[in-house]
Amino acid sequence: MTNTEIYNLVFEKAISDYHIKDQIDTPIDNPYDRDSLENRLYLKCWIDTVQWHLEDLIRDPHINPIDALSLKRRIDRSNQDRTDLVEQIDSYFLHQFSDVRVLPDATINTESPAWAIDRLSILALKIYHMNEQVERKDADVAHLEKCRGRLAILREQQKDLSTAIDQLLYDIAHGRKYMKTYRQMKMYNDPATNPVLYKK
């Protein structure tokens, strides 16, 4: 199996496991070894899946403003958890490729492996939920046809992105590409850099 075939299976399992109960407060039961990449990928996709449903909830036009604020705070925390986890995954790859001899003409990619894999996780979620739309019994033919077309595009996008990630990892492993990571410096989360917070 290719790297991304494994990653996509992990994402599909996380999404499927979440939807057994389909509740945002369901405790995670990560089936993978704590020190494995699969463990981090499963957790990453679980966070994405919960956040997907938080984003659905907050768009209810009749939501109580107090509940909306609570959800917004939770989404903010989720975004930070997601970013932290992507950085953990990149640290895994940095360690994995630490002994690679980088070729003199090696180039850098526009994004790190983990941020590309982050997009792959989101794509798995889009595919799952678009497929739900395709299988709806209460929707009209026009809606179903539109969603079938979108689902086909999402699956093609997943295939292309998977190929690109596998190629990137291959190129890094063989010194043709090199990776660097830039930690996400989200200023609005930091009391020292968000003026609304430090001017209090």
Disulfide bonds with the S-S distance in Angstrom:
none
